[in-house]
Amino acid sequence: MQDNSLRLKIQFPPFSRIKFITRWNELGGYKEAMRLAWPLVLSSSSTLILQLIDRIFLSWHSHLALSAAAIAGILSWSVQVLFIAILGYTAVFVAQYSGAGKDKDAVSIVKQAINVAVLLGILITPISMIGKSVFTAVGHSPDLIHYEAIVFRIFVLGSMIPFIQSAISGYFIGYGKTNIILVGSILATGLNIVLGYILIFGIKGFIPEYGAAGAAVATIISQGIATIFYFILFLKDTSQYNSWGISFDYIKRLFYYGAPNGLYMFVESIGWTLTQMIIGYLGILYSAASTWAFQLNSIAWMPIMGFSMAVSTMVGKYIGSKKPELAVRAFWSNLHIGLALTFAAGLLFILIPHVLLAPFGSNSKPEEFLPARDLATILLRFVAVYCFVDSLYVICASTLRGAGDVKFVMIISMFCSIFLLTIPVCIVWKLFGKNDEVIYYIWIIISAMVLIQGILMFLRVITGKWKKKSVIEEEMNM
């Protein structure tokens, strides 16, 4: 039976000046959320800027290079995301351990995650050879398959870098040291832009033109430099804890709570990957337009990821310190800010789509760019509608993950990804093939899935059951 005392009452943003100032300054309020989130928002924004510039460079090079990089990139992410999500769950452990005053445990679980990251980076390398078979099975053109397979191989062979980075980033996010994440992101972004341009277009007489493969290599190198930066600071910050020995208890705990988090993200990513690959099957026009729409959607989505990490940290800290009422306040504070940001972004997608899309065509042939721009303009209307609810989903899911309610997030996200996205998209593809209307059917499916997913997550948060969860209890209920 549901304990009604746990249920959350709907909290609207305060509209009076006095109430707003009170909400700004109190624990779990807007000020704390902004302090934690703004470096993560800027970090996410720097990643967004990098991705936009990367896509613009590739658009200048060729639409073939753009499509190959986008599709191979998301397939490689699908391969990696299960482990990245598990290793990144260190942020929740660190937040709860720090809230409970158990700093040694916080450091120990991060070190175990780093050990696991190195091992996984080695074990995953054989998968780098399957890319060509996958792209061939989907029915992509031979030219596209050639470049997709190369980019996929580069990203998978470099998997150890994002694995280690995910584990170490969790330490700084969990302790609220988000400025360090910002500095590392800016470092990686600046280096990636310079290397990306050089390796995509080459330098006549010195460096060949590598196109999509050059963009992938630039990403791996820049991520590697940022990871070294994080690792040095981590060692400096934890010098009093010298042990790196294997602890199966911490590893077991990490996988017990992190695996559901990783599994749902893996299944979700497979659904999105398959959707992108089917769009690629429809043709370069549809792939380019959808890639631009997804990329611009990041204007709304990337900043929200900053607040999702902030709410996860705040909820974890207050759950760890046995203050669930502050965890609830943290949820509403982050949700109010997140919804405001996505509402503003949605207006931009509707009011000035041509302005947002113009950089993609600044160095492209008009006969190639204009049809893709017109299609992307329509697709951005879908983005404007669903991005608002998507922010609800992200903040709610992060609240549940921060408390340790990961199984519910896994079940709902997997259900929606399989039965509301992957299967419907495949049915539409099989029924209509390359019909011009298919692209709109796919985007309607995406929008409906995001809407339902967001509502279900919100309803779970409202029940309040997550307030009794924890990932650091003495005995795990397995």
Contacts in CASP RR format, 6 or more apart in sequence:
PFRMAT RR
TARGET T0000
AUTHOR 0000-0000-0000
METHOD contacts of the structure
MODEL  1
MQDNSLRLKIQFPPFSRIKFITRWNELGGYKEAMRLAWPLVLSSSSTLIL
QLIDRIFLSWHSHLALSAAAIAGILSWSVQVLFIAILGYTAVFVAQYSGA
GKDKDAVSIVKQAINVAVLLGILITPISMIGKSVFTAVGHSPDLIHYEAI
VFRIFVLGSMIPFIQSAISGYFIGYGKTNIILVGSILATGLNIVLGYILI
FGIKGFIPEYGAAGAAVATIISQGIATIFYFILFLKDTSQYNSWGISFDY
IKRLFYYGAPNGLYMFVESIGWTLTQMIIGYLGILYSAASTWAFQLNSIA
WMPIMGFSMAVSTMVGKYIGSKKPELAVRAFWSNLHIGLALTFAAGLLFI
LIPHVLLAPFGSNSKPEEFLPARDLATILLRFVAVYCFVDSLYVICASTL
RGAGDVKFVMIISMFCSIFLLTIPVCIVWKLFGKNDEVIYYIWIIISAMV
LIQGILMFLRVITGKWKKKSVIEEEMNM
2 463 0 8 1.000
6 463 0 8 1.000
6 464 0 8 1.000
6 465 0 8 1.000
6 467 0 8 1.000
6 468 0 8 1.000
7 462 0 8 1.000
7 463 0 8 1.000
7 464 0 8 1.000
8 328 0 8 1.000
8 331 0 8 1.000
8 461 0 8 1.000
8 462 0 8 1.000
8 463 0 8 1.000
8 464 0 8 1.000
10 462 0 8 1.000
11 332 0 8 1.000
13 20 0 8 1.000
13 336 0 8 1.000
13 340 0 8 1.000
14 20 0 8 1.000
14 22 0 8 1.000
14 23 0 8 1.000
20 30 0 8 1.000
23 29 0 8 1.000
23 30 0 8 1.000
23 333 0 8 1.000
24 30 0 8 1.000
24 31 0 8 1.000
25 31 0 8 1.000
26 329 0 8 1.000
27 326 0 8 1.000
27 329 0 8 1.000
28 314 0 8 1.000
28 318 0 8 1.000
28 326 0 8 1.000
28 329 0 8 1.000
28 330 0 8 1.000
28 333 0 8 1.000
29 329 0 8 1.000
29 330 0 8 1.000
29 333 0 8 1.000
30 333 0 8 1.000
30 336 0 8 1.000
30 337 0 8 1.000
32 314 0 8 1.000
32 330 0 8 1.000
32 333 0 8 1.000
33 307 0 8 1.000
33 310 0 8 1.000
33 311 0 8 1.000
33 314 0 8 1.000
33 330 0 8 1.000
33 333 0 8 1.000
33 334 0 8 1.000
33 337 0 8 1.000
34 337 0 8 1.000
36 176 0 8 1.000
36 178 0 8 1.000
36 309 0 8 1.000
36 310 0 8 1.000
36 313 0 8 1.000
36 314 0 8 1.000
37 178 0 8 1.000
37 306 0 8 1.000
37 307 0 8 1.000
37 309 0 8 1.000
37 310 0 8 1.000
37 334 0 8 1.000
37 337 0 8 1.000
38 178 0 8 1.000
39 178 0 8 1.000
39 179 0 8 1.000
39 181 0 8 1.000
39 182 0 8 1.000
40 173 0 8 1.000
40 178 0 8 1.000
40 181 0 8 1.000
40 182 0 8 1.000
40 305 0 8 1.000
40 306 0 8 1.000
40 307 0 8 1.000
40 309 0 8 1.000
40 310 0 8 1.000
41 302 0 8 1.000
41 303 0 8 1.000
41 306 0 8 1.000
41 307 0 8 1.000
42 182 0 8 1.000
42 185 0 8 1.000
42 186 0 8 1.000
43 178 0 8 1.000
43 181 0 8 1.000
43 182 0 8 1.000
43 184 0 8 1.000
43 185 0 8 1.000
43 186 0 8 1.000
43 306 0 8 1.000
44 185 0 8 1.000
44 302 0 8 1.000
44 303 0 8 1.000
44 305 0 8 1.000
44 306 0 8 1.000
45 302 0 8 1.000
45 303 0 8 1.000
46 182 0 8 1.000
46 185 0 8 1.000
46 186 0 8 1.000
46 188 0 8 1.000
46 189 0 8 1.000
47 185 0 8 1.000
47 189 0 8 1.000
47 302 0 8 1.000
48 298 0 8 1.000
48 299 0 8 1.000
48 302 0 8 1.000
49 189 0 8 1.000
50 188 0 8 1.000
50 189 0 8 1.000
50 190 0 8 1.000
50 192 0 8 1.000
50 193 0 8 1.000
51 295 0 8 1.000
51 298 0 8 1.000
52 295 0 8 1.000
52 298 0 8 1.000
52 359 0 8 1.000
53 193 0 8 1.000
54 69 0 8 1.000
54 192 0 8 1.000
54 193 0 8 1.000
54 196 0 8 1.000
54 215 0 8 1.000
54 219 0 8 1.000
55 66 0 8 1.000
55 69 0 8 1.000
55 70 0 8 1.000
55 291 0 8 1.000
55 292 0 8 1.000
55 295 0 8 1.000
55 360 0 8 1.000
56 359 0 8 1.000
56 360 0 8 1.000
56 362 0 8 1.000
57 196 0 8 1.000
57 197 0 8 1.000
57 200 0 8 1.000
57 201 0 8 1.000
57 215 0 8 1.000
58 65 0 8 1.000
58 66 0 8 1.000
58 69 0 8 1.000
58 200 0 8 1.000
58 211 0 8 1.000
58 212 0 8 1.000
58 215 0 8 1.000
59 66 0 8 1.000
59 288 0 8 1.000
59 360 0 8 1.000
59 361 0 8 1.000
59 363 0 8 1.000
59 364 0 8 1.000
60 362 0 8 1.000
60 363 0 8 1.000
60 364 0 8 1.000
61 200 0 8 1.000
61 201 0 8 1.000
61 211 0 8 1.000
61 212 0 8 1.000
63 284 0 8 1.000
63 287 0 8 1.000
63 288 0 8 1.000
63 364 0 8 1.000
63 368 0 8 1.000
63 372 0 8 1.000
64 143 0 8 1.000
64 144 0 8 1.000
64 147 0 8 1.000
64 284 0 8 1.000
65 147 0 8 1.000
65 200 0 8 1.000
65 211 0 8 1.000
65 212 0 8 1.000
65 215 0 8 1.000
66 212 0 8 1.000
66 287 0 8 1.000
66 288 0 8 1.000
66 291 0 8 1.000
67 144 0 8 1.000
67 280 0 8 1.000
67 284 0 8 1.000
67 287 0 8 1.000
67 288 0 8 1.000
67 291 0 8 1.000
68 144 0 8 1.000
68 147 0 8 1.000
68 148 0 8 1.000
68 151 0 8 1.000
68 212 0 8 1.000
69 147 0 8 1.000
69 151 0 8 1.000
69 212 0 8 1.000
69 215 0 8 1.000
69 216 0 8 1.000
70 276 0 8 1.000
70 287 0 8 1.000
70 291 0 8 1.000
70 294 0 8 1.000
71 135 0 8 1.000
71 140 0 8 1.000
71 144 0 8 1.000
71 148 0 8 1.000
71 276 0 8 1.000
71 277 0 8 1.000
71 280 0 8 1.000
71 287 0 8 1.000
72 131 0 8 1.000
72 135 0 8 1.000
72 147 0 8 1.000
72 148 0 8 1.000
72 149 0 8 1.000
72 150 0 8 1.000
72 151 0 8 1.000
72 152 0 8 1.000
72 155 0 8 1.000
72 212 0 8 1.000
72 216 0 8 1.000
73 151 0 8 1.000
73 152 0 8 1.000
73 155 0 8 1.000
73 216 0 8 1.000
74 269 0 8 1.000
74 272 0 8 1.000
74 273 0 8 1.000
74 276 0 8 1.000
75 131 0 8 1.000
75 134 0 8 1.000
75 148 0 8 1.000
75 152 0 8 1.000
75 273 0 8 1.000
75 277 0 8 1.000
76 151 0 8 1.000
76 152 0 8 1.000
76 155 0 8 1.000
76 156 0 8 1.000
77 155 0 8 1.000
77 269 0 8 1.000
77 273 0 8 1.000
78 266 0 8 1.000
78 269 0 8 1.000
78 270 0 8 1.000
78 272 0 8 1.000
78 273 0 8 1.000
79 124 0 8 1.000
79 127 0 8 1.000
79 156 0 8 1.000
79 159 0 8 1.000
80 124 0 8 1.000
80 155 0 8 1.000
80 156 0 8 1.000
80 159 0 8 1.000
80 162 0 8 1.000
80 163 0 8 1.000
81 262 0 8 1.000
81 265 0 8 1.000
81 266 0 8 1.000
81 269 0 8 1.000
82 262 0 8 1.000
82 263 0 8 1.000
82 265 0 8 1.000
82 266 0 8 1.000
83 117 0 8 1.000
83 120 0 8 1.000
83 121 0 8 1.000
83 124 0 8 1.000
83 159 0 8 1.000
83 163 0 8 1.000
83 262 0 8 1.000
84 162 0 8 1.000
84 163 0 8 1.000
84 166 0 8 1.000
84 262 0 8 1.000
84 265 0 8 1.000
85 166 0 8 1.000
85 258 0 8 1.000
85 261 0 8 1.000
85 262 0 8 1.000
85 265 0 8 1.000
85 266 0 8 1.000
86 254 0 8 1.000
86 255 0 8 1.000
86 258 0 8 1.000
86 259 0 8 1.000
86 261 0 8 1.000
86 262 0 8 1.000
87 113 0 8 1.000
87 116 0 8 1.000
87 117 0 8 1.000
87 120 0 8 1.000
87 163 0 8 1.000
87 166 0 8 1.000
87 167 0 8 1.000
87 254 0 8 1.000
88 113 0 8 1.000
88 166 0 8 1.000
88 167 0 8 1.000
88 169 0 8 1.000
88 170 0 8 1.000
89 254 0 8 1.000
89 257 0 8 1.000
89 258 0 8 1.000
89 261 0 8 1.000
89 262 0 8 1.000
89 401 0 8 1.000
90 109 0 8 1.000
90 110 0 8 1.000
90 113 0 8 1.000
90 166 0 8 1.000
90 167 0 8 1.000
90 170 0 8 1.000
90 171 0 8 1.000
90 174 0 8 1.000
90 254 0 8 1.000
91 169 0 8 1.000
91 170 0 8 1.000
91 171 0 8 1.000
91 173 0 8 1.000
91 174 0 8 1.000
91 309 0 8 1.000
91 312 0 8 1.000
91 313 0 8 1.000
92 174 0 8 1.000
92 257 0 8 1.000
92 312 0 8 1.000
92 316 0 8 1.000
92 401 0 8 1.000
92 402 0 8 1.000
92 404 0 8 1.000
92 471 0 8 1.000
93 105 0 8 1.000
93 106 0 8 1.000
93 109 0 8 1.000
93 110 0 8 1.000
93 253 0 8 1.000
93 254 0 8 1.000
93 257 0 8 1.000
93 471 0 8 1.000
93 472 0 8 1.000
94 106 0 8 1.000
94 109 0 8 1.000
94 110 0 8 1.000
94 170 0 8 1.000
94 171 0 8 1.000
94 173 0 8 1.000
94 174 0 8 1.000
94 175 0 8 1.000
95 173 0 8 1.000
95 174 0 8 1.000
95 175 0 8 1.000
95 312 0 8 1.000
95 313 0 8 1.000
95 314 0 8 1.000
95 315 0 8 1.000
95 316 0 8 1.000
95 317 0 8 1.000
95 320 0 8 1.000
95 402 0 8 1.000
96 316 0 8 1.000
96 317 0 8 1.000
96 319 0 8 1.000
96 320 0 8 1.000
96 402 0 8 1.000
96 470 0 8 1.000
96 471 0 8 1.000
96 472 0 8 1.000
97 103 0 8 1.000
97 105 0 8 1.000
97 106 0 8 1.000
97 109 0 8 1.000
97 320 0 8 1.000
97 472 0 8 1.000
98 106 0 8 1.000
98 174 0 8 1.000
98 175 0 8 1.000
98 317 0 8 1.000
99 316 0 8 1.000
99 317 0 8 1.000
99 318 0 8 1.000
99 320 0 8 1.000
99 321 0 8 1.000
100 320 0 8 1.000
100 321 0 8 1.000
100 472 0 8 1.000
102 472 0 8 1.000
104 241 0 8 1.000
105 250 0 8 1.000
105 472 0 8 1.000
106 171 0 8 1.000
106 174 0 8 1.000
106 175 0 8 1.000
107 171 0 8 1.000
107 238 0 8 1.000
107 241 0 8 1.000
108 241 0 8 1.000
108 243 0 8 1.000
108 247 0 8 1.000
108 250 0 8 1.000
109 250 0 8 1.000
109 253 0 8 1.000
109 254 0 8 1.000
110 167 0 8 1.000
110 168 0 8 1.000
110 170 0 8 1.000
110 171 0 8 1.000
110 234 0 8 1.000
110 238 0 8 1.000
111 238 0 8 1.000
111 241 0 8 1.000
111 243 0 8 1.000
111 244 0 8 1.000
111 245 0 8 1.000
112 246 0 8 1.000
112 247 0 8 1.000
112 250 0 8 1.000
112 251 0 8 1.000
112 254 0 8 1.000
113 167 0 8 1.000
113 254 0 8 1.000
114 164 0 8 1.000
114 167 0 8 1.000
114 168 0 8 1.000
115 244 0 8 1.000
115 245 0 8 1.000
115 246 0 8 1.000
115 251 0 8 1.000
116 167 0 8 1.000
116 251 0 8 1.000
116 254 0 8 1.000
117 160 0 8 1.000
117 163 0 8 1.000
117 164 0 8 1.000
117 166 0 8 1.000
117 167 0 8 1.000
118 160 0 8 1.000
118 163 0 8 1.000
118 164 0 8 1.000
120 159 0 8 1.000
120 160 0 8 1.000
120 163 0 8 1.000
121 158 0 8 1.000
121 159 0 8 1.000
121 160 0 8 1.000
121 163 0 8 1.000
122 160 0 8 1.000
124 156 0 8 1.000
124 159 0 8 1.000
125 156 0 8 1.000
125 157 0 8 1.000
125 159 0 8 1.000
127 156 0 8 1.000
128 152 0 8 1.000
128 153 0 8 1.000
128 156 0 8 1.000
128 157 0 8 1.000
129 153 0 8 1.000
131 148 0 8 1.000
131 149 0 8 1.000
131 152 0 8 1.000
131 153 0 8 1.000
132 145 0 8 1.000
132 148 0 8 1.000
132 149 0 8 1.000
135 144 0 8 1.000
135 145 0 8 1.000
135 148 0 8 1.000
135 149 0 8 1.000
135 152 0 8 1.000
135 277 0 8 1.000
136 145 0 8 1.000
138 277 0 8 1.000
138 278 0 8 1.000
138 281 0 8 1.000
139 281 0 8 1.000
140 148 0 8 1.000
140 277 0 8 1.000
140 280 0 8 1.000
140 281 0 8 1.000
144 280 0 8 1.000
147 212 0 8 1.000
147 213 0 8 1.000
150 212 0 8 1.000
150 213 0 8 1.000
150 216 0 8 1.000
151 212 0 8 1.000
151 213 0 8 1.000
151 215 0 8 1.000
151 216 0 8 1.000
154 213 0 8 1.000
154 216 0 8 1.000
154 217 0 8 1.000
154 220 0 8 1.000
155 216 0 8 1.000
155 219 0 8 1.000
155 220 0 8 1.000
158 220 0 8 1.000
161 220 0 8 1.000
161 223 0 8 1.000
161 224 0 8 1.000
161 227 0 8 1.000
162 223 0 8 1.000
164 227 0 8 1.000
164 231 0 8 1.000
165 223 0 8 1.000
165 224 0 8 1.000
165 226 0 8 1.000
165 227 0 8 1.000
165 230 0 8 1.000
168 227 0 8 1.000
168 230 0 8 1.000
168 231 0 8 1.000
168 234 0 8 1.000
169 181 0 8 1.000
169 230 0 8 1.000
171 234 0 8 1.000
171 237 0 8 1.000
171 238 0 8 1.000
172 178 0 8 1.000
172 180 0 8 1.000
172 181 0 8 1.000
172 230 0 8 1.000
172 233 0 8 1.000
172 234 0 8 1.000
173 181 0 8 1.000
173 309 0 8 1.000
173 313 0 8 1.000
174 313 0 8 1.000
174 317 0 8 1.000
176 313 0 8 1.000
178 309 0 8 1.000
178 310 0 8 1.000
180 230 0 8 1.000
180 233 0 8 1.000
183 229 0 8 1.000
184 226 0 8 1.000
184 229 0 8 1.000
184 230 0 8 1.000
185 226 0 8 1.000
187 222 0 8 1.000
187 225 0 8 1.000
187 226 0 8 1.000
187 229 0 8 1.000
188 222 0 8 1.000
188 223 0 8 1.000
188 224 0 8 1.000
188 225 0 8 1.000
188 226 0 8 1.000
189 222 0 8 1.000
190 222 0 8 1.000
191 218 0 8 1.000
191 221 0 8 1.000
191 222 0 8 1.000
191 225 0 8 1.000
192 218 0 8 1.000
192 219 0 8 1.000
192 221 0 8 1.000
192 222 0 8 1.000
195 217 0 8 1.000
195 218 0 8 1.000
195 221 0 8 1.000
195 222 0 8 1.000
196 214 0 8 1.000
196 215 0 8 1.000
196 218 0 8 1.000
198 207 0 8 1.000
198 218 0 8 1.000
199 207 0 8 1.000
199 210 0 8 1.000
199 211 0 8 1.000
199 213 0 8 1.000
199 214 0 8 1.000
199 215 0 8 1.000
199 217 0 8 1.000
199 218 0 8 1.000
200 209 0 8 1.000
200 210 0 8 1.000
200 211 0 8 1.000
200 212 0 8 1.000
200 214 0 8 1.000
200 215 0 8 1.000
200 218 0 8 1.000
201 209 0 8 1.000
201 211 0 8 1.000
202 208 0 8 1.000
202 209 0 8 1.000
202 210 0 8 1.000
210 217 0 8 1.000
252 476 0 8 1.000
253 471 0 8 1.000
253 476 0 8 1.000
256 476 0 8 1.000
256 478 0 8 1.000
257 404 0 8 1.000
257 406 0 8 1.000
257 471 0 8 1.000
258 406 0 8 1.000
260 406 0 8 1.000
260 407 0 8 1.000
260 409 0 8 1.000
260 410 0 8 1.000
261 401 0 8 1.000
261 406 0 8 1.000
261 409 0 8 1.000
261 410 0 8 1.000
262 410 0 8 1.000
263 410 0 8 1.000
263 414 0 8 1.000
264 409 0 8 1.000
264 410 0 8 1.000
264 411 0 8 1.000
264 413 0 8 1.000
264 414 0 8 1.000
264 417 0 8 1.000
265 413 0 8 1.000
267 413 0 8 1.000
267 414 0 8 1.000
267 417 0 8 1.000
267 418 0 8 1.000
268 413 0 8 1.000
268 414 0 8 1.000
268 417 0 8 1.000
270 417 0 8 1.000
270 422 0 8 1.000
271 417 0 8 1.000
271 418 0 8 1.000
271 421 0 8 1.000
271 422 0 8 1.000
271 425 0 8 1.000
272 421 0 8 1.000
274 422 0 8 1.000
274 425 0 8 1.000
274 426 0 8 1.000
275 421 0 8 1.000
275 422 0 8 1.000
275 425 0 8 1.000
275 442 0 8 1.000
275 446 0 8 1.000
276 287 0 8 1.000
276 290 0 8 1.000
278 425 0 8 1.000
278 426 0 8 1.000
278 429 0 8 1.000
278 442 0 8 1.000
279 286 0 8 1.000
279 287 0 8 1.000
279 290 0 8 1.000
279 439 0 8 1.000
279 442 0 8 1.000
280 286 0 8 1.000
280 287 0 8 1.000
281 429 0 8 1.000
281 434 0 8 1.000
282 433 0 8 1.000
282 434 0 8 1.000
282 438 0 8 1.000
282 439 0 8 1.000
283 434 0 8 1.000
285 371 0 8 1.000
285 372 0 8 1.000
285 375 0 8 1.000
286 375 0 8 1.000
286 439 0 8 1.000
288 372 0 8 1.000
288 376 0 8 1.000
289 372 0 8 1.000
289 373 0 8 1.000
289 375 0 8 1.000
289 376 0 8 1.000
289 379 0 8 1.000
289 439 0 8 1.000
290 376 0 8 1.000
290 379 0 8 1.000
290 439 0 8 1.000
292 357 0 8 1.000
292 360 0 8 1.000
292 372 0 8 1.000
292 373 0 8 1.000
292 376 0 8 1.000
293 376 0 8 1.000
293 379 0 8 1.000
293 380 0 8 1.000
293 382 0 8 1.000
293 383 0 8 1.000
296 349 0 8 1.000
296 356 0 8 1.000
296 357 0 8 1.000
296 380 0 8 1.000
296 383 0 8 1.000
297 383 0 8 1.000
297 387 0 8 1.000
299 345 0 8 1.000
299 348 0 8 1.000
299 356 0 8 1.000
300 341 0 8 1.000
300 342 0 8 1.000
300 345 0 8 1.000
300 346 0 8 1.000
300 383 0 8 1.000
300 387 0 8 1.000
300 390 0 8 1.000
300 391 0 8 1.000
301 387 0 8 1.000
301 390 0 8 1.000
301 391 0 8 1.000
301 394 0 8 1.000
303 338 0 8 1.000
303 341 0 8 1.000
304 338 0 8 1.000
304 341 0 8 1.000
304 342 0 8 1.000
304 390 0 8 1.000
304 391 0 8 1.000
304 394 0 8 1.000
304 395 0 8 1.000
305 394 0 8 1.000
307 334 0 8 1.000
307 337 0 8 1.000
307 338 0 8 1.000
307 341 0 8 1.000
307 395 0 8 1.000
308 334 0 8 1.000
308 394 0 8 1.000
308 395 0 8 1.000
308 397 0 8 1.000
308 398 0 8 1.000
309 398 0 8 1.000
310 334 0 8 1.000
311 330 0 8 1.000
311 331 0 8 1.000
311 334 0 8 1.000
311 335 0 8 1.000
311 395 0 8 1.000
311 398 0 8 1.000
311 399 0 8 1.000
311 402 0 8 1.000
312 398 0 8 1.000
312 399 0 8 1.000
312 401 0 8 1.000
312 402 0 8 1.000
313 402 0 8 1.000
314 326 0 8 1.000
314 327 0 8 1.000
314 330 0 8 1.000
314 334 0 8 1.000
315 327 0 8 1.000
315 330 0 8 1.000
315 331 0 8 1.000
315 398 0 8 1.000
315 399 0 8 1.000
315 402 0 8 1.000
315 403 0 8 1.000
316 327 0 8 1.000
316 402 0 8 1.000
316 403 0 8 1.000
318 324 0 8 1.000
318 326 0 8 1.000
318 327 0 8 1.000
318 330 0 8 1.000
319 327 0 8 1.000
319 402 0 8 1.000
319 403 0 8 1.000
319 404 0 8 1.000
319 467 0 8 1.000
319 469 0 8 1.000
319 470 0 8 1.000
320 470 0 8 1.000
320 472 0 8 1.000
324 467 0 8 1.000
324 468 0 8 1.000
327 399 0 8 1.000
327 403 0 8 1.000
327 467 0 8 1.000
328 464 0 8 1.000
328 467 0 8 1.000
330 399 0 8 1.000
331 395 0 8 1.000
331 396 0 8 1.000
331 399 0 8 1.000
331 461 0 8 1.000
334 395 0 8 1.000
334 399 0 8 1.000
335 392 0 8 1.000
335 395 0 8 1.000
335 396 0 8 1.000
338 391 0 8 1.000
338 395 0 8 1.000
339 388 0 8 1.000
339 391 0 8 1.000
339 392 0 8 1.000
341 391 0 8 1.000
342 387 0 8 1.000
342 388 0 8 1.000
342 390 0 8 1.000
342 391 0 8 1.000
343 388 0 8 1.000
345 384 0 8 1.000
345 387 0 8 1.000
346 383 0 8 1.000
346 384 0 8 1.000
346 387 0 8 1.000
346 388 0 8 1.000
347 384 0 8 1.000
348 356 0 8 1.000
349 356 0 8 1.000
349 380 0 8 1.000
349 381 0 8 1.000
349 383 0 8 1.000
349 384 0 8 1.000
349 387 0 8 1.000
350 380 0 8 1.000
350 381 0 8 1.000
350 384 0 8 1.000
353 376 0 8 1.000
353 377 0 8 1.000
353 380 0 8 1.000
354 373 0 8 1.000
354 377 0 8 1.000
356 380 0 8 1.000
357 373 0 8 1.000
357 376 0 8 1.000
357 377 0 8 1.000
357 380 0 8 1.000
360 369 0 8 1.000
360 372 0 8 1.000
360 373 0 8 1.000
361 369 0 8 1.000
361 373 0 8 1.000
375 439 0 8 1.000
378 440 0 8 1.000
379 439 0 8 1.000
379 443 0 8 1.000
382 443 0 8 1.000
382 444 0 8 1.000
382 446 0 8 1.000
382 447 0 8 1.000
385 447 0 8 1.000
386 446 0 8 1.000
386 447 0 8 1.000
386 450 0 8 1.000
386 451 0 8 1.000
389 450 0 8 1.000
389 451 0 8 1.000
389 454 0 8 1.000
389 455 0 8 1.000
390 450 0 8 1.000
390 454 0 8 1.000
392 454 0 8 1.000
392 455 0 8 1.000
392 457 0 8 1.000
392 458 0 8 1.000
393 450 0 8 1.000
393 453 0 8 1.000
393 454 0 8 1.000
393 457 0 8 1.000
393 458 0 8 1.000
396 454 0 8 1.000
396 457 0 8 1.000
396 458 0 8 1.000
396 460 0 8 1.000
396 461 0 8 1.000
397 409 0 8 1.000
397 413 0 8 1.000
397 457 0 8 1.000
399 461 0 8 1.000
399 466 0 8 1.000
400 406 0 8 1.000
400 408 0 8 1.000
400 409 0 8 1.000
400 457 0 8 1.000
400 460 0 8 1.000
400 461 0 8 1.000
400 466 0 8 1.000
401 409 0 8 1.000
403 466 0 8 1.000
403 467 0 8 1.000
403 469 0 8 1.000
403 470 0 8 1.000
404 466 0 8 1.000
404 469 0 8 1.000
404 470 0 8 1.000
404 471 0 8 1.000
405 460 0 8 1.000
405 465 0 8 1.000
405 466 0 8 1.000
405 469 0 8 1.000
408 460 0 8 1.000
409 457 0 8 1.000
412 453 0 8 1.000
412 456 0 8 1.000
412 457 0 8 1.000
412 460 0 8 1.000
413 453 0 8 1.000
416 449 0 8 1.000
416 452 0 8 1.000
416 453 0 8 1.000
416 456 0 8 1.000
417 449 0 8 1.000
420 445 0 8 1.000
420 448 0 8 1.000
420 449 0 8 1.000
420 452 0 8 1.000
420 453 0 8 1.000
421 445 0 8 1.000
421 446 0 8 1.000
421 449 0 8 1.000
424 445 0 8 1.000
425 442 0 8 1.000
425 445 0 8 1.000
428 438 0 8 1.000
428 441 0 8 1.000
428 442 0 8 1.000
428 445 0 8 1.000
429 438 0 8 1.000
432 438 0 8 1.000
432 441 0 8 1.000
460 466 0 8 1.000
END
